[in-house]
Amino acid sequence: MISHRSFEQSNRLQARLHDIVPGGAHTYARGSDQYPEFMAPILVRGKGCRVWDADGNEFVEYGMGLRSVTLGHAYPPVIDAVRAAVADGVSFSRPTVHELAAAEDFLRLVPGADMVKFAKNGSDATTAAVKVARAVTGRPKIAICEQPFFSTDDWFIGTTAMSGGIPHDTARDTVRFAYNDLAALAQTLASDDVACVVMEAATATVEPQPGYLEGVRELCDRAGTLLVFDEMITGFRWSAGGAQAVYGVTPDLSCWGKAMGNGFPLSALAGRREFMELGGLRTDRDRVFLLSTTHGPETASLAAFRAVVQAYADDDPIAKMEHSGRLIADGITAAAAEFGLSAHVQVVGRPSCLMFVTRDARLAPSQAYRALFLQELLRGGVLGQSFVTSAAHTEHDVAFTVEAAGAALRVYRRAIECQSVEGLLEGRPVAPAIRRLAYPRRAGGAGRSTP
């Protein structure tokens, strides 16, 4: 274990990023406010489950590209497929054979879908699903499940704390319902003006109760409302066919992204022909501007996707992710118990999609204690806002992680005994990525952070 690591170059680069990139990162979840204030590595490269930063520090990484990498960084078959594709050109004025082959591969994985259209990010796919549902039903409202995130577009972001710049009337048409509560959904659909229900079939921490998803399907059918599954996280992490293949409930439309290309940018909207064709040329109805992106069908990401599909056919990456996840959960749970911290630090969730919970001395969820735990993990050579694994995480990597977590928990124990992170945490606590004000992690120094 290396207890003292330099972050001098990363800190310098991060400061420059704040000068020229709003937020200092191109994704809010990758922001420096999500990490200890003076320990937010700027990465240079990755291989397997390891990454290296600008200061030469090596880390075992978790989270894996915000869950977009399941096979490991720079996975050779994916890289080889991409090299071969781009050698023949990337973007053209007509469809390529890659588009047909990738669509056929996708539809073999997701038998409940008749058609698919590719794009570059998940928000485009979910917004296209909403648009289709409104066109099909003639209804304005969208019912979203009380789950973390669905889109960067107005219909969703307008309902969050970062709603600046979005007209109030836009957000008014989006309503929320509780997960695993059929009565709540039935009440939501009783108004008869809901175009679609948008939800994750399951999350990292919550599984559907027996009969719940079947009940959702029935309520949507009865109300004439389209059912949309967000498979951004569950796709290729629950199964290659997504959560719908695991739980046996078929949505009208489903939205995909993240792990489709093992980190290469690709998303998809898939669904029943009668709905998808509204964006095509085989309809007599008014057409829907479904998805039309310059870079959606570029050959590199489609080649990456096809290599991912082949990897899942040749091997069982999900079993590997789940095996590593179970070992991590068991190891850190045992270490927490050893330090008397079982109620303070917990590893929760599906083995392939683990998260950790941090609580203070009074057992209240705490961002300050989360920052302390992250800080000490980084000192031990582990980078991650979660313990989300990939198939590249070996038992050796897990053992290294558990050892680093044990050292972190030793410091955490001292903070609990003192009932404060003061003197142990360097800098300010981390903060939720989606919040109204830059405070408490306004860039520019603690002296400028008071709202």
C-alpha positions as CSV (number, residue, x, y, z in Angstrom):
1,M,0.0,0.0,0.0
2,I,1.1,3.5,-0.8
3,S,-0.1,5.9,2.0
4,H,1.2,9.1,0.4
5,R,0.6,9.8,-3.2
6,S,1.2,13.1,-5.1
7,F,-1.7,14.6,-6.9
8,E,0.2,17.8,-7.9
9,Q,-0.2,17.3,-11.7
10,S,-3.8,16.3,-11.4
11,N,-4.6,19.3,-9.2
12,R,-2.9,21.6,-11.7
13,L,-4.8,20.1,-14.7
14,Q,-8.1,20.2,-12.8
15,A,-7.6,23.9,-12.1
16,R,-7.0,24.5,-15.8
17,L,-10.1,22.4,-16.7
18,H,-12.2,24.7,-14.4
19,D,-10.9,27.7,-16.4
20,I,-12.1,26.4,-19.8
21,V,-14.7,23.7,-19.1
22,P,-17.8,24.5,-17.0
23,G,-17.7,22.3,-13.9
24,G,-14.2,21.2,-14.8
25,A,-15.5,18.0,-16.5
26,H,-17.8,17.1,-19.3
27,T,-20.0,14.9,-17.1
28,Y,-21.3,16.1,-13.8
29,A,-20.8,12.6,-12.2
30,R,-17.1,12.9,-13.2
31,G,-16.7,16.3,-11.5
32,S,-14.0,17.1,-9.0
33,D,-16.8,17.8,-6.4
34,Q,-17.5,14.0,-6.4
35,Y,-14.0,13.3,-5.0
36,P,-11.9,14.5,-2.1
37,E,-11.0,18.1,-2.8
38,F,-7.2,17.7,-3.4
39,M,-7.4,14.1,-4.6
40,A,-9.3,14.0,-7.9
41,P,-7.1,12.2,-10.3
42,I,-6.9,13.3,-13.9
43,L,-6.4,10.0,-15.8
44,V,-4.0,9.3,-18.6
45,R,-4.7,5.7,-19.6
46,G,-6.4,2.4,-18.5
47,K,-5.9,-1.3,-19.0
48,G,-8.3,-4.0,-17.6
49,C,-9.5,-2.7,-14.3
50,R,-6.4,-0.5,-13.7
51,V,-6.0,3.2,-14.5
52,W,-3.0,5.6,-14.3
53,D,-3.2,9.3,-13.6
54,A,-1.1,12.4,-14.6
55,D,1.1,11.9,-11.5
56,G,1.9,8.3,-12.4
57,N,-0.3,6.9,-9.7
58,E,-1.8,3.5,-10.4
59,F,-5.3,2.6,-9.1
60,V,-7.7,-0.3,-9.2
61,E,-10.8,1.4,-10.7
62,Y,-14.5,0.9,-9.9
63,G,-17.5,2.5,-11.5
64,M,-15.8,1.6,-14.8
65,G,-16.7,4.6,-16.9
66,L,-19.9,5.3,-15.1
67,R,-20.9,1.6,-15.6
68,S,-20.1,1.8,-19.4
69,V,-17.2,-0.7,-19.3
70,T,-18.0,-4.3,-18.5
71,L,-15.1,-6.1,-20.2
72,G,-12.3,-3.9,-19.0
73,H,-10.5,-0.9,-20.4
74,A,-8.8,-1.3,-23.8
75,Y,-10.3,-4.8,-24.1
76,P,-8.3,-6.2,-27.1
77,P,-11.1,-7.8,-29.2
78,V,-13.1,-4.5,-29.0
79,I,-10.0,-2.4,-29.9
80,D,-9.1,-4.7,-32.7
81,A,-12.6,-4.5,-34.2
82,V,-12.6,-0.7,-33.9
83,R,-9.2,-0.5,-35.6
84,A,-10.4,-2.6,-38.5
85,A,-13.6,-0.6,-38.9
86,V,-12.0,2.9,-38.8
87,A,-9.3,1.9,-41.3
88,D,-12.1,1.8,-43.9
89,G,-13.6,5.2,-42.9
90,V,-15.9,6.3,-40.1
91,S,-18.8,8.4,-41.4
92,F,-20.5,8.4,-44.7
93,S,-23.5,9.9,-46.6
94,R,-25.4,6.6,-46.7
95,P,-25.9,3.7,-44.3
96,T,-23.1,1.2,-44.0
97,V,-23.2,-2.6,-43.7
98,H,-22.2,-2.1,-40.0
99,E,-25.6,-0.5,-39.3
100,L,-27.5,-3.6,-40.6
101,A,-25.2,-6.1,-38.9
102,A,-25.3,-4.2,-35.5
103,A,-29.1,-3.9,-35.7
104,E,-29.5,-7.6,-36.4
105,D,-27.2,-8.5,-33.5
106,F,-29.1,-6.2,-31.2
107,L,-32.5,-7.6,-32.1
108,R,-31.3,-11.2,-31.5
109,L,-30.4,-10.2,-27.9
110,V,-33.7,-8.4,-27.3
111,P,-36.4,-10.6,-28.8
112,G,-39.2,-8.3,-27.4
113,A,-38.1,-5.5,-29.8
114,D,-38.9,-5.5,-33.5
115,M,-36.8,-2.4,-34.5
116,V,-33.9,-0.5,-33.2
117,K,-32.3,2.9,-33.9
118,F,-28.8,3.9,-32.7
119,A,-27.7,7.2,-31.3
120,K,-24.8,8.5,-29.2
121,N,-26.2,9.1,-25.7
122,G,-28.9,7.7,-23.5
123,S,-30.8,11.0,-23.1
124,D,-31.4,11.1,-26.9
125,A,-33.0,7.6,-26.6
126,T,-35.2,8.3,-23.6
127,T,-36.4,11.6,-25.1
128,A,-37.2,9.9,-28.4
129,A,-39.2,7.3,-26.5
130,V,-41.2,10.0,-24.8
131,K,-41.8,11.7,-28.1
132,V,-43.1,8.6,-29.7
133,A,-45.4,7.8,-26.8
134,R,-46.9,11.3,-26.9
135,A,-47.5,10.9,-30.7
136,V,-49.1,7.5,-30.3
137,T,-51.4,8.4,-27.4
138,G,-52.0,12.1,-28.0
139,R,-51.4,12.7,-24.3
140,P,-49.0,15.2,-22.7
141,K,-47.9,13.7,-19.4
142,I,-44.9,11.5,-18.6
143,A,-44.9,9.3,-15.5
144,I,-41.4,8.7,-14.2
145,C,-40.4,6.3,-11.4
146,E,-38.7,7.7,-8.3
147,Q,-35.3,6.6,-9.6
148,P,-32.1,8.7,-9.9
149,F,-31.7,9.7,-13.6
150,F,-33.4,9.4,-17.0
151,S,-32.3,12.3,-19.3
152,T,-30.5,15.6,-19.6
153,D,-33.5,16.9,-21.5
154,D,-36.0,19.4,-20.1
155,W,-38.8,16.9,-19.4
156,F,-36.6,15.2,-16.7
157,I,-34.0,17.8,-15.6
158,G,-36.9,20.3,-15.0
159,T,-38.0,18.0,-12.1
160,T,-34.6,18.1,-10.4
161,A,-32.7,20.6,-8.3
162,M,-30.8,21.8,-11.4
163,S,-33.9,23.2,-13.2
164,G,-32.4,26.6,-14.1
165,G,-33.3,27.6,-17.7
166,I,-36.3,25.2,-18.0
167,P,-39.8,26.7,-18.3
168,H,-42.0,25.7,-15.4
169,D,-44.7,24.4,-17.8
170,T,-42.3,21.9,-19.3
171,A,-41.6,20.2,-16.0
172,R,-45.3,20.3,-15.0
173,D,-46.1,17.5,-17.4
174,T,-43.7,15.1,-15.7
175,V,-45.1,13.3,-12.7
176,R,-43.5,10.8,-10.3
177,F,-44.5,7.5,-8.8
178,A,-42.9,5.3,-6.2
179,Y,-41.2,2.0,-7.1
180,N,-42.7,-1.3,-6.0
181,D,-46.0,0.4,-5.3
182,L,-48.7,-0.6,-7.8
183,A,-51.4,1.5,-6.0
184,A,-49.3,4.6,-6.5
185,L,-48.9,3.9,-10.2
186,A,-52.6,3.2,-10.6
187,Q,-53.4,6.5,-9.0
188,T,-51.0,8.2,-11.4
189,L,-52.6,6.6,-14.4
190,A,-56.1,7.3,-13.3
191,S,-56.0,10.9,-14.8
192,D,-56.1,9.3,-18.3
193,D,-53.5,11.8,-19.7
194,V,-50.3,9.9,-19.2
195,A,-48.5,9.0,-22.5
196,C,-45.9,6.7,-21.0
197,V,-44.4,5.2,-17.9
198,V,-40.6,5.6,-17.8
199,M,-38.7,3.4,-15.3
200,E,-35.8,1.1,-14.6
201,A,-37.1,-2.4,-14.1
202,A,-34.7,-2.7,-11.2
203,T,-31.8,-0.7,-9.7
204,A,-28.6,-1.5,-8.1
205,T,-30.2,-1.5,-4.7
206,V,-33.9,-2.5,-5.2
207,E,-35.3,-5.5,-7.0
208,P,-38.9,-5.7,-8.1
209,Q,-41.3,-7.4,-5.7
210,P,-43.0,-10.6,-7.1
211,G,-45.6,-9.6,-9.5
212,Y,-44.7,-5.9,-9.5
213,L,-43.5,-5.6,-13.1
214,E,-46.3,-7.8,-14.4
215,G,-48.7,-5.4,-12.6
216,V,-47.0,-2.4,-14.2
217,R,-47.4,-4.0,-17.6
218,E,-51.1,-4.6,-16.9
219,L,-51.8,-1.1,-15.6
220,C,-50.2,0.4,-18.7
221,D,-52.2,-1.8,-21.0
222,R,-55.4,-1.0,-19.2
223,A,-54.7,2.8,-19.3
224,G,-53.5,2.8,-23.0
225,T,-50.1,4.1,-21.7
226,L,-46.8,3.0,-23.2
227,L,-44.3,1.2,-21.0
228,V,-40.7,2.4,-21.4
229,F,-37.8,0.5,-19.7
230,D,-34.6,2.4,-19.2
231,E,-31.9,-0.3,-19.7
232,M,-28.9,2.0,-19.6
233,I,-27.5,0.3,-16.5
234,T,-29.2,-3.0,-16.6
235,G,-28.4,-3.7,-20.2
236,F,-25.2,-5.9,-20.3
237,R,-24.9,-5.8,-16.5
238,W,-28.0,-7.7,-15.5
239,S,-27.9,-9.7,-18.8
240,A,-27.1,-9.1,-22.4
241,G,-30.8,-8.9,-23.0
242,G,-31.3,-6.4,-20.2
243,A,-33.6,-6.5,-17.2
244,Q,-36.6,-7.4,-19.4
245,A,-34.8,-10.7,-20.2
246,V,-34.2,-11.3,-16.5
247,Y,-37.7,-10.5,-15.2
248,G,-39.7,-11.7,-18.2
249,V,-41.7,-8.5,-18.8
250,T,-41.6,-6.9,-22.2
251,P,-41.9,-3.1,-22.5
252,D,-43.3,-1.2,-25.5
253,L,-40.0,0.7,-25.9
254,S,-36.6,0.3,-24.3
255,C,-33.6,2.6,-24.1
256,W,-30.0,1.4,-24.0
257,G,-26.5,2.8,-23.8
258,K,-23.5,2.7,-21.5
259,A,-22.0,-0.8,-21.8
260,M,-23.2,-1.4,-25.3
261,G,-19.8,-0.5,-26.7
262,N,-17.6,-1.2,-23.7
263,G,-17.0,2.5,-23.3
264,F,-17.4,3.5,-27.0
265,P,-20.3,6.0,-27.4
266,L,-23.4,4.3,-28.4
267,S,-27.1,4.2,-27.4
268,A,-30.2,2.7,-28.8
269,L,-34.0,3.0,-28.8
270,A,-35.8,-0.3,-29.4
271,G,-39.4,-1.3,-29.5
272,R,-42.5,-2.6,-31.1
273,R,-42.7,-2.0,-34.9
274,E,-46.1,-0.2,-34.8
275,F,-44.5,2.5,-32.6
276,M,-41.0,2.7,-34.0
277,E,-42.3,2.9,-37.6
278,L,-43.8,6.3,-36.8
279,G,-40.3,7.6,-37.3
280,G,-39.9,5.7,-40.5
281,L,-41.2,5.5,-44.1
282,R,-43.8,2.8,-43.7
283,T,-46.5,4.8,-42.0
284,D,-49.6,6.7,-43.2
285,R,-49.7,8.7,-39.9
286,D,-48.0,12.0,-39.2
287,R,-44.3,11.2,-38.9
288,V,-42.3,11.6,-35.7
289,F,-38.8,13.0,-35.8
290,L,-37.5,10.0,-33.9
291,L,-33.7,10.0,-33.9
292,S,-31.5,11.6,-36.6
293,T,-27.9,12.1,-35.6
294,T,-24.8,12.6,-37.7
295,H,-22.6,10.4,-35.5
296,G,-25.1,7.8,-34.3
297,P,-24.1,5.2,-36.9
298,E,-20.4,5.9,-37.1
299,T,-18.6,2.7,-37.8
300,A,-16.2,2.6,-34.8
301,S,-18.9,2.3,-32.1
302,L,-21.0,-0.1,-34.1
303,A,-17.9,-2.3,-34.5
304,A,-17.3,-2.1,-30.8
305,F,-20.8,-3.1,-30.0
306,R,-20.6,-6.1,-32.3
307,A,-17.4,-7.2,-30.5
308,V,-19.1,-6.8,-27.2
309,V,-22.0,-9.0,-28.4
310,Q,-19.4,-11.6,-29.5
311,A,-17.6,-11.4,-26.1
312,Y,-20.9,-12.1,-24.3
313,A,-21.6,-15.1,-26.7
314,D,-18.1,-16.6,-26.2
315,D,-17.8,-16.1,-22.4
316,D,-19.9,-15.0,-19.4
317,P,-18.7,-11.5,-18.3
318,I,-21.7,-11.1,-16.0
319,A,-20.7,-14.1,-14.0
320,K,-17.2,-12.7,-13.6
321,M,-18.6,-9.3,-12.5
322,E,-20.9,-10.9,-10.0
323,H,-18.2,-13.2,-8.6
324,S,-15.9,-10.2,-8.0
325,G,-18.7,-8.2,-6.6
326,R,-19.6,-10.9,-4.1
327,L,-16.0,-11.2,-2.9
328,I,-15.8,-7.4,-2.5
329,A,-19.1,-7.2,-0.6
330,D,-18.1,-10.1,1.7
331,G,-14.6,-8.8,2.3
332,I,-15.5,-5.2,3.1
333,T,-18.5,-6.3,5.2
334,A,-16.2,-8.5,7.3
335,A,-13.7,-5.7,7.6
336,A,-16.4,-3.2,8.7
337,A,-17.6,-5.7,11.4
338,E,-14.0,-6.1,12.6
339,F,-13.8,-2.3,13.3
340,G,-17.3,-2.1,14.7
341,L,-18.6,-0.2,11.7
342,S,-21.2,-2.6,10.4
343,A,-23.9,0.1,10.7
344,H,-21.7,2.9,9.4
345,V,-20.2,1.5,6.2
346,Q,-22.2,-0.9,4.1
347,V,-21.8,-2.4,0.6
348,V,-25.2,-2.8,-1.0
349,G,-26.7,-3.7,-4.3
350,R,-26.6,-6.3,-7.1
351,P,-23.1,-8.0,-7.1
352,S,-22.4,-6.6,-10.6
353,C,-23.5,-3.1,-9.6
354,L,-22.4,-2.5,-6.0
355,M,-22.6,0.8,-4.1
356,F,-21.4,1.8,-0.6
357,V,-23.3,3.7,2.1
358,T,-21.4,5.9,4.6
359,R,-23.0,7.1,7.9
360,D,-21.7,9.3,10.7
361,A,-21.5,8.7,14.4
362,R,-25.3,9.1,14.7
363,L,-25.9,6.8,11.7
364,A,-27.1,9.6,9.5
365,P,-26.0,9.4,5.8
366,S,-22.9,11.6,5.5
367,Q,-21.1,13.2,2.6
368,A,-18.2,14.2,4.9
369,Y,-17.7,10.6,5.9
370,R,-18.1,9.5,2.3
371,A,-15.3,11.9,1.3
372,L,-13.1,10.5,4.1
373,F,-13.7,6.9,2.9
374,L,-12.9,7.9,-0.7
375,Q,-9.8,9.8,0.4
376,E,-8.4,6.8,2.3
377,L,-9.3,4.4,-0.6
378,L,-7.3,6.6,-3.0
379,R,-4.4,6.6,-0.6
380,G,-4.6,2.8,-0.8
381,G,-4.7,2.7,-4.6
382,V,-8.4,2.3,-5.2
383,L,-10.4,4.8,-7.3
384,G,-14.2,4.6,-7.4
385,Q,-17.4,6.3,-6.2
386,S,-18.8,2.7,-6.0
387,F,-17.6,-0.9,-6.2
388,V,-19.1,-1.4,-9.7
389,T,-17.0,-4.2,-11.2
390,S,-16.0,-5.4,-14.7
391,A,-15.1,-8.8,-16.0
392,A,-11.4,-7.7,-15.7
393,H,-11.5,-7.5,-11.9
394,T,-9.6,-10.6,-10.7
395,E,-9.5,-12.1,-7.2
396,H,-6.1,-10.4,-6.8
397,D,-7.6,-7.0,-7.5
398,V,-10.4,-7.8,-5.1
399,A,-7.9,-8.8,-2.3
400,F,-6.0,-5.5,-3.0
401,T,-9.3,-3.6,-2.7
402,V,-10.4,-5.2,0.5
403,E,-6.9,-4.5,2.0
404,A,-7.2,-0.9,1.0
405,A,-10.7,-0.7,2.4
406,G,-9.5,-2.1,5.7
407,A,-6.9,0.6,6.0
408,A,-9.6,3.2,5.1
409,L,-11.9,1.8,7.8
410,R,-9.2,2.1,10.4
411,V,-9.2,5.9,9.8
412,Y,-13.1,5.9,9.6
413,R,-13.2,4.3,13.1
414,R,-11.1,7.2,14.5
415,A,-13.6,9.7,12.9
416,I,-16.5,7.9,14.5
417,E,-14.8,7.9,17.9
418,C,-14.2,11.6,17.6
419,Q,-17.7,12.1,16.1
420,S,-16.1,14.3,13.4
421,V,-13.9,14.1,10.3
422,E,-12.1,17.2,11.3
423,G,-8.3,16.7,11.3
424,L,-8.7,13.6,9.1
425,L,-10.5,14.8,6.0
426,E,-8.4,17.1,3.8
427,G,-10.6,19.8,2.2
428,R,-14.4,20.0,1.9
429,P,-16.8,17.1,1.7
430,V,-18.1,15.8,-1.6
431,A,-21.6,16.9,-2.7
432,P,-24.4,15.6,-4.8
433,A,-23.7,15.9,-8.5
434,I,-27.2,17.4,-9.2
435,R,-27.8,20.3,-6.8
436,R,-29.1,23.9,-7.1
437,L,-25.9,25.7,-6.0
438,A,-22.2,25.1,-6.6
439,Y,-21.9,25.4,-2.8
440,P,-20.5,23.6,-0.8
441,R,-17.9,22.8,-3.5
442,R,-17.8,26.0,-5.4
443,A,-14.5,26.0,-7.4
444,G,-12.0,28.6,-6.4
445,G,-11.3,27.8,-2.8
446,A,-13.1,27.4,0.5
447,G,-13.1,31.2,1.1
448,R,-15.3,31.7,-1.9
449,S,-17.8,29.0,-1.1
450,T,-20.3,30.7,1.2
451,P,-23.6,31.1,-0.6
